[in-house]
Amino acid sequence: MLETCVGVWTDRHFPIEAMAEQCKALQDSGVVDGVLIPDQLAGFIPRQLWTPENAPMAGAIADPDSAMDAFMVAPYVHAAAPRLNLHLTTDSVRRGPAQLIQSMLTLAHMTGGRANFQIGGGEAKQLRPFGYPTNQGMSRLKDLLQIYRAMLDDQGPFDFEGKRWSFSRAFLGGARQHLPTVWGLGGGPQLTDYVTSWADGIAIAVPNALSSPRAVADAVGEMRDQVERKGRDPESFRIGLWATVLIHPDPAAIESACENPVIKFVSAATGRVDSRQWKDEGLQLPFPDGWAYFKDLLPYNTSDQLVRDIVAATTEEHVRRAWMTGSPSEIADQITPYLEAGIDWVMPIDYLPVVGDPVEAPASIGWMIELCAALKKAVG
Amino acid sequence: MTVEEGGIAAGPQVSPRLQALDRKWVENELRSHGYPDVEVAALRSTPLATPGAVGDIARIHIEYGSAAPAGPATVIAKIRGADEQRAGMDAAMRLYERELWFYSEFADQCRLASPRCLGEGDGTTTPLLLQDLADMRAGDQVAGMPVADAGRIVDALAAQHAAFWESPLCDEPHVVQPTEPLIAGAVAQLVNSGVPALREYEDRAPAGAIDAVERLAPRWMDVLHACAEGPHTLLHNDLRLDNVFFTDDGTPVFVDWQMIGASRGTQDVGNILAGSMNIEDLRQHWEPLLRRYHDGLLAGGVRDYSFDDCVRHYRQTILYPLGQGIALVGALAGRGGLADAALLRPLLHCHDLDAFTTI
């Protein structure tokens, strides 16, 4: 059975009640199983591009970065729409393992075990401006996952000696009525190695990290092999997909988005996670060699020139390859082949509302529900 | 700033950025790297005998407050070169970034021992701080590698290579792929720049060997591609005896991880044996040492890799240290010392094993 999830955009400019209503609508649709709340300190849009010309919403709110604390929003969302599964994203750097695991256990307790946490190595935009180290994501993830496993598996206090953390007779209590699930978020050999060793699953972005159904099938096979080689049950290891989409039934709206500087920049920066992928696909790099959004993008510290250069170098082909586009049913047709490798969790992420007419926001939610319905129908 | 104020009394050859290293920064780094209670009172820097080629390096002497527990008396600080040429080379080759990744994110998984990391700077204003291995015996490439040390090193290499044999981690973005155009192009160019100097060695090398190198040099990209064919594993990739220290019990500790790469395991073996072992020892011991390495691979779980494969790959990959020797001779523009050792050993070994015909 395919599990669907929809990401919610938390923003302190808007009344919290609006998010509650959105989540209720998703819940009541009957085709959306969960919501994902991102733990973001900063978004993807350089300050230079946040203008009413590029994004009408910029006329109403001064910045796209006033995100709410995901761990505080999650219980509110759960109270508003208790049948939705909760998914949170965070990274391995900003919260210490003990606090993070306690939060995870708390949300698992509140939701009756329907709390899932997707954890990556951290993006520079969440780390560097705020004084967090930018070179420790993988070693911290390794420690975190091992500690998580020890916390769940050990019956009492335990010791841990890792690269970043040392625990001595550490114990968060023995209550285990409901447990969370932890997935890795992202890709790359090192993250995959850690996740297949200790996590419950992984979420991967398509077409950004894996740009074809074949690539997903290969990766799924390799990951399940790794899990099995490590003496774990490969079938209980879950693999989910984030699918980046631009939904609109009117092709003219998609055409327009392809020319939008915000969409162009985000397409260039995140369209392929590893810049080698753009080259492998025969497209010019739309940014300097060696630049990568996860280690270099700083929305408030990227030069005007670099932003201009990236937007200018981004072609319609880059944009078209960075997103699945079209009406809900057209996008469902594009996503479905990616799910055929045994994927049972999918989260479409629609970026068009960020630059679209705010009047269309309710329609966007409706299109997302249509898309989830089409995916469930296609996959079962 | 004086030593009493917490500044550094600088040695004359130490990079100004390492001279100006902030006492509080060092204290904070030590506190988050295994010395949680130290109080750094003063710093002093001295140059190392061997300066860094692309980056700057110095020994930092640390004085601690008397009331608090002490940390290491000295650490080694490494930072990117500040001048335009070296900074440009570092940026192109991502040397500091790669070494920082190794110490921050990978060293504890690596089967080869390395210095403990004691601080993780950005490489521009703050350095990498590493355990000072001065109390260990340093390898001496010019003097040559004793057979006993060679044995311990091939044992360590076998454990490392077996652990990462055809591992997905070979595709980790920080890991050098030797056929990357930027890397391979630079290597091929350096090799060809050194070829004219080879004639200075006619009195000590068979004429046929030098002729063979001259014929092969224009095709050095082919050499690199042939050497990089599978099976792949994770390599140190710059393995010279000068990059190895030995503990009291003889365990090798490997430094200089700026080029950690993925290629055939024999590349590390060929590098260290052909580049660092005196030729008579090499002639007598290369095959037993390679056999010992291969046995170690099998013991570590490697399958479907025969000793014949290993020998065939070894014969090919000893061309790699020869290329390094040629490049070094070209760069130093003359004979003697390290250049002689780095060139003549692999040149004669390649001639002995007819490596030139393997491409």
Interface residues (C-beta under 8 A of the other chain):
Chain A: P133 N135 Q136 G137 M138 S139 K163 G188 P189 Q190 T192 D193 E222 Q226 D274 R276 G290
Chain B: A91 R94 L100 W101 S104 E105 F106 D108 E120 S167 P168 L169 C170 D171 E172 P173
